[in-house]
Amino acid sequence: MIGRMILCCLLCSLNVAAQAQEPVDSVSTKEKKPNLMERLHEVQQYLDTKAKAKVDAHYIEVPDKPWRVILRYKENVVDVDYSQSVDIPGTNDHSDWNLCFEPPVASSVGFWVGYRGTGFSYSKSLTKNAGRYYSFSSTGAKYGFNFRLRRFNTKDAKLSSTDYENGQVTPYDTVVSMFSPVWIRSVYINGYYVFNGHRYSQAAAYNQSVIQRRSAGSFLVGATWYQSSFDYSDIRNFFYMLIGHGIYRAKVHQGNIGVGYGYNWVPLRGLVVNAMAMPTVSVYNRVKSYKYEMNYDLSPKEPVDNYGNWNPETRTWANGKTHKPIEMVNENPQFDYWEIEPEVDHSMFRLNLDLRLGIAYNWSNYFIGAQAQYNNFRYKSDHGKVNIFDAYARVSLGVRL
């Protein structure tokens, strides 16, 4: 039943190619149209032919059994570093600070079901507050495609700063728990082309759709689309908005292209070890910052002590001031903020990195494997920098059917 469901999905994308292989006979078509099972069988034959036609059998073995069911255990890590430089109004003092969001490691167990190089996965999180994680992948002799989506929230953060005040340099580091959680969402889409696809296969080490028989390597060209966002728009996070120039939410989009090299080492029959490295350059780098204006600022304490009450309609204090020094926060702070026009920044090229390691061992119709991937994405705007680390490691056990 699972095989039929996935083949139905494949039918939509390969319908044109399947039709191209059929003889044209208008009379016979009117008399008898192929039913669904016959159509699915034709698509299955088409995929089998394609899988075996573009590989060198001395280097890559395409198993006769096309279905694979894989059990997986996976750990995913995402760190978001948000850096700012804050100038103190009316002085030559400033502060460089970094806020690092570190959610729990997302441990999960699940399964992957696929036909040849295409399949779907489902996993159940074992970690509380680790968020939701979705993935889809497809590989062929000369191409690969990956999609990952993760959404989570966390209160855990690390705050570090270096204050430059009156000629003194003061470092500061602490672990903080945000008053209201920050929500983080990331989308990763990656595709690559293998130049030596008839002798080298990424899939041999990562989803075991084929078996690498001899050592081989290849240059690869790839493209990656990465977008993420963070949002801590809650009045309880007023302090973090204040030192962040009023930014409470940001969306970052980045398109990367790169050239890398991968190598499959086969020390003994059935065993393959893969390493792939691809430096990438961002050709599109956009940051959209959503901002609030606030009734407090970082200016030094003024000699006027009586600011009175805050009027939200006129957005002024009783003494006519629009902003009150944060140093004058009392038991009744009367924090207020209002949304202003968002800002969009396009930054220069950024160098990022895609690293992958994989190992797999095949025997009979079974296989085991371990894989890891590391990505680093950098963004920069007029207000600060965002540095995102996204990595995972997993182990798997599978069977061919």
N, C-alpha and C positions, 0 to 999 in steps of 0.2 A: 504493500500500500504506500509506504514512504517513497519507494522508487517511482511509482506512477505519479505521485504528486509532484516530485521534483522534475520529472520528464515533462509534465504539463507546462511547468514554468519555462523549461528550455525550449519547448515547442514554439512559444511566442517569438523568441529572438532568432530562431533558426528556421522559421517557416519558409522564408524566401530561398535559403540555400537548399532546403529539402525539396522544394518544388522544382528547382533547377535541375535536379537529378532525375525527375520523372519524365517518361515519354509523353509527348503531346498527342492526345487522341480524343478529339471532342466527342466522337460517337460513344466510345467506351466509357468516357467520363459521365456522360448522361445516363448510361445504362447502369453503371455501378461506381459509386464514390467510396473511397476507402474510409473505413470506420476509424474511431479514435485509436483503438489498439493497433491497427495497421499503421496509422500515421505515427504513433509513438515508436513503433518498431523501426520505421524508416529513419526517424531522427536518431534512434539509438545506433543504427548501423552507420549513419553519417558521422556521429561522434567517434565511434570506434575506428573508422577509416582515417579520420583526421588525426586521431591520437597516435596512430602507428605510421602514418605516411611521412612525417617530417622529422623523424629521429633516426640516428644511426644505431642499429641494433647492437653493434659491438660496444657501444658506450651506454646506451639507455635501453632498459627493458620496460616494455609496456605490458603490465600483467593482463592475463586473459580475463580475470574476474574484475569487472569495472567498478563494482560498488564497494564503498568503504564505510565502516562505522567505527568511530574513534571516541574513546573516553578520554577526557582531558581534566587536568588540574592546572589552574593558572593563577598567577599573581601579577597584578597590574599596579604600577606606581605612577602618580602624576604629581609634580611639584610646580607651583606657580610663584615666581619671584617678581614682585612689583616694586620698582625703585623710583624714588623721587628726590629732587633737590629743592629745599624750601628756603626762601630768603625771608629774613625777618624785616618787615617794613620799617623804614626810617633808620636802619642800622646797616653796618657792613657784615653783620653776622648771618650765617646760614647753617643749614643742617642737611646732611645726606643720609637718607634712611631707606631701609629695605624691609618690606613686609612679605614674608614667605608663607604661603598656604600649603600645609602638608596634611592631606586627608589620609585616613587609614589605608594601608595596603589592601587592595581589593582582591581577596582570595575567593576563588570560585571553582566549582566542579560542574562539568557538563558533557555534552556529546556533540559530535560533528558527523553529519551524514552527507555523502556526496557521491556523484557519478563522474568517474574520470577526474578532471581537475576542478570541477565546480561543486560547491556544497554550502550548506547552511549550518550554523551552530546555535546551540542554546546552552546557557549556563545559569547556575543558581549561586548567588553570592553567599559566602560563609562568614562574611565580615559585616558587622553592624555599622550602619551609616556609610557604607562604601559606595552607595549609589547604584546606578544601573549601567550595564555595559552590553553593547550589541556589536556583532561583527558579521561580515560576509566576505568570502574570498573566492577567486576563480583563477586558475592557472592553465596555461597551455604550453606547447613546446617553445614558443618564442615570446610569451607575454605573461604577465601576472597582474592581478587587481586585488586590492584590499580596501575594506571599509570598516571603520571603527567609530563607535559613538559612545560617549560616556557622560553621565550627568550625576553630580553629587553635591553635597553641601558639607561644610565643616566649620567648627569654631576654633580649631587648633591653628595657631600661627606663631611664627617667630618674628620678633621685631628687633632690628638692629639699626643703630644710627651712629653717625659721627658728627658731633656738634662743634662748630667753629665760632667761638664767642670770646670777644675781648682778647684775641690773640691766643686763646687756649684751645687745644684740641681734646675733646672728650668723647671716647667711644662708649657705646652702650648696647648691651645685648640682653634680651629677655624672652621668655616663652609666655605668650599671652593667650587668653581665651576670649574671643570676640563676644561682645554682648549679644549680638544676633549673628546667625551663621551667614557665611558667604556662599553663594551658589556659583558653581563652576561647571561649564559645559564645554566639551571639546568634540570636534568632528575631524576625522583623519581619512583622507581618500588618497590612495597611492596606486599608480600604474607604472609598469616598467616593460621594456623590450629587451630581449636577450639576443645578441648578435650571433652567438654560437649555439643556438637553441637545439641543433640536431645532435650535439654531443654533451651539452651541459644543461642541467635542469635545476632550478631553484626548488621546484616542487618535490624533488627526491628527498630533500632534508626537512621540508616544512609541512607537507601534507601527504607525502608518500603515494601520490597518484602514479608515479613511475619509480623505477629502481635504477640508481646509478651503478653501472658495472665497472667502469674504468674512471680514473681520475681525469678531470677536465676543468677548464675555466673559461670565462667569457667576460667581455666588457658588456655593460648594461647602460642604457639610458632610461631615466625615469622622470616622472613628474608627480608632484605632491600638492594637494590642496589641504590646508589646515586652517581651521577657524575655531576660535574659542571665545568665551565670554566669562566675566565674573561680575557679580552683583551683590553688594552689601548695603542696599538702600533701605536702611532702617534708622530711625532717629537715635536708637541706642548705640549706633556706630558713628556718632557725630564726630568723635575725636579723629577717627581714621579718615573721614571725609575732609576734615579741616586741614590736616597735614598733607592731604592728597589734592590740594588745589580745588576742592569741592567735587572731585570726581567720585561718583558712587557706583558707576557701572561703565564697563568698557567692552567693546566688541573688536576683536582683532581678526583680520583675514590675511592669509599669506599663500601665494602661489610660488612653488619652487620647481626648478629643473636642475638636473645634475647628471653626471656621468660617473659610473663606478665600476668595480670589478668584483666578481664572485668566483670562488674556486671550490670544487668538490673533490675532496681527497678520499680515495677508496683504499684503505690499508689492507682490507681482507674482504672476501665475498660477503655481500649483504650489509656491510657497514659503510656509511658515508658520513663525512664531517664537512660541514660547509661554513665558510666565512665570506661575508660580503660587506663592503664599505662603499658608501656613495656620498661624497660631499655635494651639497646642493646650494644653489644661489637663489635667493628670493627675487623674482622679477615683478612681483606685485606684493606690496606691503601696506596695508591700510588699517588704521586704528581710529575707531569712532568712540569718543569719550562723552558720556552723559554727565552733566554737571549741575550742582546746586550752588546757589548763592546763600550765604549763611549770615546770621546776625552776630557772630563772633569772629574774631580774626587773631592773628599771631603778633600783632603790634604790641610794643611795650606798654606797660600800664601807664595810663595818662593821669595827670594830677586831679582830674574830675572824678570824684568817688561816687557821686550819686547819679546813676544812670536812670534810676526809676524803673517803671514797668515797660515791658515790650508791647508795642501796638502792632499786631499782625496785619491790620488793614493798611496803615501808612508805612509799615516796615521800618519803623524808627523807634528808638528808645525815648523815654519821656524828656530827656535833655536834647533831643533832636539828632543824636548820633545814630548812624546806620549800623556800625559795628562796635562791639564791646570787646576789649582785650580779654583773651581767654584766661589770663592771670586773675581776672576779677570774677571768676565763677564762684557763686555762693550756694547756699542751700536751696535757692529757688532760681536755677540757671535760666529758665524760659528759653530753651533752645528752639530755634525755628530755622527753616530753610525752604527755599522755593526753587523750582526748576528753571534753568536758563537754557539758551540755545546750545545744543551739543556741538562739539568740535570734531573735525575730521582731519587727520594727518596722514600724509603719504611719505614714508621714509625711504632712505636709500637702500641699496642692495645689502642683504644680510647673508652671511655664510652659516649654513646649518649642516647637520650631519645625520645620516641614516646608517646605523650599524646593525648587522644581523649575524647571529651564530646559530647553527643547527646541527644536530646529530641524529641519525636514525639507523636502526638495525632491522633487517628483514629476514624472516625465516618462514618457510612454507607459505601459508596465507596470512601470517601474523606479522606485526611490526611494533616496535616501540620507538619513541623519539623524545628529544628535549630541544626546545628552541628558546631563543631570547632575541629581543629587538630593542634598540635604544634610539630615540629621536630627540633632537634639541631644536627648539624654535625660538627665534629672537625677534623682538619688535622694539621700535623706538618712536617716540613722539616728542613734541615740544615740551611735554610735562614730565616725561619719565620713560622708563624702560620696562618691558615685560620679557621675562625669560622663562620658558616653559620646558620642563623635562617630562618626557612621556616614555615609559619603558614597561616591558612585560617579560615574564619567564613562565614557561609551561612545560609539563611532561605529559606524554600521551601513550595510549595503548590501543591498537586498532586491529581490525580483521577485514579481509577482503571477501566479498560475497559474489 
